[in-house]
Amino acid sequence: MDKEQFKKFVQTMTDAYPNWDPKTSRLELWADMLSDLNYFVAMARLKKHIATSKYPPSIAEILNPEEAAKSKNRQETDGLSPAVIMNGGYQIYVPPDTGSQTN
């Protein structure tokens, strides 16, 4: 991606995410990280992200969206038991046994 293409990429980001703050240091990092990525691939990934998320993407989500999605999914399920994960993330409430029986 060349400088002119990067400017278009950033403009699309700021149009879609007005709260995204393109600080100089942040732009330098983004430009460096995306320099080897084809402009049209980057724009396609950005547009897909815009269509599916109200939050701006990370660099990883543009460079490798499949791996970023796997990582996000792993973070969401960390610490959950396999039964909870298989149940869609919902835990089934089992009331504590109080030892009394109702007749």
N, C-alpha and C positions, 0 to 999 in steps of 0.2 A: 504494500500500500504506500503510495507516495504522499507528499505533504498536502497536496490539493485534495486528494481523496480522503485523507485523514480529517481535514477541515470539514468536509461534507459529512463524514461519519459523526464527528463531534456535534455538528449542527443538528443532525437527526436526533442524537441523544438529548441535547438540551431542549429541543422542541417537544420531544416525547416526555421528558422528565424535567420539568421546569425547576424542581428543587435540587437537581444534580448540579453540584458546584464544580465547574471546570477550572480548578486552580492550576497555575502554571506547572507546579511540581507534579500534579496528578496527570496533566496532559502529557508531560514529558515521559512519564512512566507508561501511560497507555500507548503513546506513539512508539516507544521502544518495543513494547511487548507485542504490538500488532504489526510491526514493520514487515515481518515475513509472511503475514496472512494476506491472501488475495482479497482485494477490496470488495469484490462482488460476493464472495463467501462471507466476509465480515458483515456486510450490509444485510444479507439474507438472514444471518443469525441474529442480528440486532432487530430486524423487523419481526422475526418470529418471537423474540423475547418481548418486544413491545406489545405484541398481540396477546401474550399469555401472562404478563406480569406487570403489576402496577409499580414495581420497584426497579430502579436501574440495575443493569447487569454488572457483574464483576468481570474482570478481565478473563478469568477462567471460564465463565459462561459464554464468552464470545470465542475464545480459542478452542475450547473443547466442551461443547454443551452437554454431550452425553455423559462424560466423566463428572462434570459438575452436578448433574442431576443425580447420578449414583451417589456421590458424596453427600449431597443434601439429604437424600433418602436414608443413607446410613446414619447421619446425625440425628434424624428424626426418630429412628428406631433404637438408638443406643440406650441401653439400660432397661429396655422392655423385655419381658419374657417372650419366648417363642409363641406361647399361647395368645398373648396380647397382640403380637404382630400378625399372627394368622387371623385374628378376629378384627382386623382392620384398625388396630390401635386402641380399641376399646377394651377396658377391663370389665369383667362381669362382677358385679357386686354380690358378694356372699356375706350375709349378715353373720356376725359372730355367734357362736353357740353359747347361749346363756345357761344351758343346763336345765331350764324349766320347760315343762311341756304344758300345752294348753289342752284342756279336755272339753 
